[in-house]
Amino acid sequence: MGDNSSLTFTIHSTLSSGGMDNEVLLNPIDLAAYGWNKSDSIIITAEAKAAARLTANSSIPQGNVSLGQLLLESIGASVADKITIDSVSVQSAERIVFAVIGGETNHQESHSSTFSRLFGNGENNIPRMVSTPDLKTVSNRTFINGNQIEYGGFRLRVIETAPEGAVTVNSKTAITVINPQDKKTSYHDIGGLSTEIARIREMVELPLLHPEIFSRLGVDAPRGLLLYGPPGSGKTLIARAIAQQTNAQFLNINGPEIIQKHYGESEEMLRKVFEEAAKYPASILFIDEIDALAPNRETVLGELEKRVVGQLLALMDGVTSRGRMFVMGATNLPNNVDPALRRPGRLDREIPINPPTKAGRLEILKIHTRFMPLAADANLERVAAVTHGFLGADLAALCREAGMACAREAGTGIQQKPLFVHFNHFLTALSDFRLSTMRELSTEITETRWEDIGGLEEQKQQLKEALDWPLIYGSRFEYANAYAPKGILLTGESGTGKTLLAQAVGSTTEVNFIVARGPELLSKWVGESERGIREVFRRARQSAPSIIFFDEIDAITPKRGNSTGDGQIGDRMVGQFLLELDALDRNSGVVVLAATNRPDILDSALLRPGRFDLIVNLPKPDRETRLSVLKVHSLQSPLNDDVDLVKLAEETDGLNGAELAALCQQAKMLAIRSSVEKQPGESFTPFTIGAGHFESALAIIRRSQTIDKK
């Protein structure tokens, strides 16, 4: 096959179906000119991509192609549209998965529902049982994700191939058909948690499927398991998949629902659930929010909660005599669960369900978009790269929002054309998205780019190396056995650009940026200030990789021993902050960024290596830096020819970055005032900002400096 790629052709006509819905017809002269052969596999691209095979036909004009309706719908094209053809290498498929997307006879009518067309939830007229295509139907074809076929009166779309890319089907290929209406959960429906699932299966499947092994070994089978992780990480989904795969009866208990107001009712409800589970040959009893049902008896005050915990402990001890029953608990607050429940013999093992890695996020995105018609530019790898800290539920919601963005954009033409979800729809969904692990924390920052900051080149480079490089060049850090700093402290006088640098970090780094303003963490209630610090760090660990920015950190970490009359709240907050900082290991993915203009009043324990490893000092700007700042703040303004920024930089000695920004803003306001005085109406003659405006503005700034010094 030729090496040419991305050749453009015009769609001349549509082929009638009947065995030609995977073929692209073009003139034999074109076929020879580009070094192609009949039956070569290609990728055709319009709005989306599909795989096909080439066929020669002399009736097709040169530079044109003809293809079937299924291919047209797969790529979102119509007659007279332009398409590109690329060469492709083809592999034999080990596995191929089709999804039912509609009836054969009238595809547009069966997909009149926008939601079903975007999310593949299926229509009522699609039966649950659809037969698997036979080898004759799918052989002699080339497939990639998105290709469609017709079989048994139904429209099927390829949603997964193994290996990925262009494949052909043979007698050894495992062919699967999935109906989106089928609500069963399998391990294939869970992405990014392969390690956790393997550990859980080891714990659960052996006792349920092969209990005789433990009898032969003379040991008791494990009977309980605790899953802990943030809400939306997949704990309940894992439990349902385990139940489906083991054919065990799944009984779900929501902790708060068990608690009743009358004496003894809560314990009775709990006993009934365990008795119900014991009736089945094999059962999984899943207790969601187990911390609400079994809180720590040392801290809880109510007698009801203590009785329920006692009843649950007694029932757990009796699980071994109740047949093949396994108890799984889930919580996002494992330390709130009573310790007696967490010992071996009850909940034998505890498995954390952590936020997925980049590879895990890509796997989850593929699962949640497998029924969606993705456009050719829908780069899921890029989406996975910019969704640090997203949980499975977050990614599912993101895909749903991307589909809704596509529906809104389609508007009134929603019924007349095929719908495809593009990369920009994911960007639209991301722009308003808030992580479930960060909804109680402030993440709002002013959009700031590095170019928006004048000067400070050395300081900007230090921050890039400390924060960006470990993500971009992680393999080099690993090779050199080097680590990113755990803490970075920005110091300098007010107005030198500390907060601005932090805003640039938050806007440009592809990690979660949490803003924790020092004074806002202070509370008059004993213990609340320390709890606020703990909560910030806990959320940061859950949404890692993340950066916590503590502005005005001197408010919460002053030198110890100076607290008077406030119950030593300052000392306690410093102690709590040091504990949390020390608890961050090198692999936690959390970096603390802090700013202060009073490093002299910070507790000395903070400044040692291992805590704030990097201290970045921001001096008052020199002449070159002042010139750079002035250029940034006057870049898009209509300056008069008499404005000499070099001279102005020399005249502004002693001004910091904030004052230089105020100088430019004041000069602009003076120019606007002059224009309004000359032309009070809405219409105006274009005006410029002159040297006189800057001179007057500088005088105003100097006067304010004098007042501040007094």
Helices and strands as residue ranges (DSSP letters): E 7-15, E 23-26, H 28-33, E 41-45, E 49-56, E 64-68, H 69-75, E 82-87, E 91-92, E 95-103, H 107-110, H 114-119, H 135-138, E 148-151, E 154-162, E 167-168, E 174-178, G 187-189, H 194-209, H 212-217, E 224-228, H 235-246, E 249-254, H 255-258, H 265-278, E 282-288, H 290-293, H 303-317, G 319-321, E 324-331, G 334-336, G 339-342, E 349-352, H 358-368, H 380-385, H 392-410, G 411-415, H 423-431, G 436-438, G 450-452, H 457-463, I 464-468, H 469-472, H 474-479, E 487-491, H 498-508, E 512-517, G 518-521, H 528-542, E 546-551, G 553-555, H 569-583, E 590-596, G 599-601, G 604-607, E 614-617, H 623-633, H 645-651, H 657-678, H 691-709
